Amino acid sequence: MKIHNVRFRDKIQIIIVLMLTISISICGTWLIGKSFTSAKTQRIDAAQNAQRMAMYTLISTTSDNQWDNNKLSGTLRLLERQVGQRFKLTDEDGNVIYQKQYNDQSFKDGMIEKVSDNKMAWRIQINSLGNHEIQTASAINNGEKLYYLESIYPIENVYKSRDYMISSFMGITLVIIAMGIFIARKVSYWITGSLTRLAETARAIASGDLSERVNIKSDDEIGQLADDFNRMADQVSENINKLENAMQRQEEFMASFAHEMRTPMTSIIGYADLMRSQELPPDMRRQAANYIFTEGKRLESLSNKLLDIIVLQKTTINKQECKMSSLIEQVYGLLEKRMKESNIEIDINCDDSTWLVEPDLFKTLISNLLDNARKAMPDGGNITIIANKKADIWQIEVKDTGYGIPKEEMPKLTDAFYRVDKARARASGGAGLGLKLCSQIVKLHNGIMSFSSEQGKGTTVTVTLRKDGL
């Protein structure tokens, strides 16, 4: 099994168990080794001390340097019973003075050669029965003759204790590892549970459920990751909604554009075909030509406004200091005749302030706002224009006493081809592009345009420009 195919959760479990096993093994081995070395050192010291005690006892049982072999043997036999050691006494000629025979054949050769007057020799060995023991040897000089005393000190219990500790440690280690596996599993699930929920949420979002979010409440790195993921998902969802809305607006724009084109084109084709296929009286021919001209102008106006909107979206403007009241008066002069024909009175209240604007675009803005107000009052009415400067703000309000706009329709006013009353607007020659164009002009001037309206009482359009932008 390749390591990259192992789940992250399993990797955590493996790492925890391995670290636990290695740590316990190292610590246990060190502790057992330390304990065993300490116990063995104590037994070696005890064997050497017992050897010295036996030497002193032999020396103290003799007097006037007269060593009696029987007396020496009796002393050693008594010591064996008291301390549990085994002894062997030989003279310098190699004659064995005392050695009790045992089945394990404990005493081995080679120790006497390592002994000197002031040096005791020792070694750990295994007897014929497989038990560990310490064999010590030392020399005793009574002034006339040299004797060699050897002893056997059993230390098998030290090795058995070590073996017992090892077996106990292995059993304890297995129990701890089993507990470690259980704990590691719980810990890995606890650590990766949040990541699992994060992955499930990501898969849900990838499958199209953009409302899915990660519900992880913690202050650690995973909690921060979850918060970042949710913010990313919110941004992605918002961008997708914007794209969907843009696509929907584009489809609506194309549908509205096709609809707006179809009506005048139908009239133009119909009257042109009538004039082409029949001989018409002069009055009827003039009337058909008038319809063709009117609808053609309507198409021209529609195409010009669309072109203006497209161009304005891709251009920058050169502003200049203008006297705002003069621009408004110029626009009013162009529309005055039409306003009087529509039985509309205009009241203008402007201060003498100046502002940085693009003059032609700003006159287009005012003209469209006044034309929309005129169309909202087919039976006549009043339009009030209030424009003034306040600190770093210049503001203009265009109020009419027309039909008003329903509250639910207000957010759609600047959409292309949108008309509150489609039949009335089409009859007056409107295509629903005026406020779209106005919003683009206001945007180029770093301003905002807002609407307030009440049905049956009229509508107020407010344009606010600020020097540092909004």
HELIX and SHEET records of a PDB file:
HELIX    1   1 ILE A    3  ASN A    5  5                                   3    
HELIX    2   2 PHE A    8  THR A   61  1                                  54    
HELIX    3   3 ASN A   69  VAL A   83  1                                  15    
HELIX    4   4 ILE A  112  LYS A  114  5                                   3    
HELIX    5   5 GLU A  156  ALA A  206  1                                  51    
HELIX    6   6 GLU A  221  SER A  277  1                                  57    
HELIX    7   7 PRO A  282  LEU A  312  1                                  31    
HELIX    8   8 MET A  324  GLU A  341  1                                  18    
HELIX    9   9 PRO A  359  LYS A  375  1                                  17    
HELIX   10  10 LYS A  407  LYS A  412  5                                   6    
HELIX   11  11 LYS A  422  ALA A  427  1                                   6    
HELIX   12  12 GLY A  434  LEU A  444  1                                  11    
SHEET    1   A 5 VAL A  96  GLN A  99  0                                        
SHEET    2   A 5 ARG A  86  ASP A  91 -1                                        
SHEET    3   A 5 LEU A 146  PRO A 154 -1                                        
SHEET    4   A 5 HIS A 132  ASN A 141 -1                                        
SHEET    5   A 5 ALA A 121  ILE A 126 -1                                        
SHEET    1   B 2 GLN A 320  LYS A 323  0                                        
SHEET    2   B 2 THR A 354  VAL A 357 -1                                        
SHEET    1   C 5 ILE A 344  CYS A 350  0                                        
SHEET    2   C 5 GLY A 381  LYS A 390  1                                        
SHEET    3   C 5 ILE A 393  ASP A 400 -1                                        
SHEET    4   C 5 GLY A 458  ARG A 466 -1                                        
SHEET    5   C 5 GLY A 447  GLU A 454 -1                                        
END                                                                             
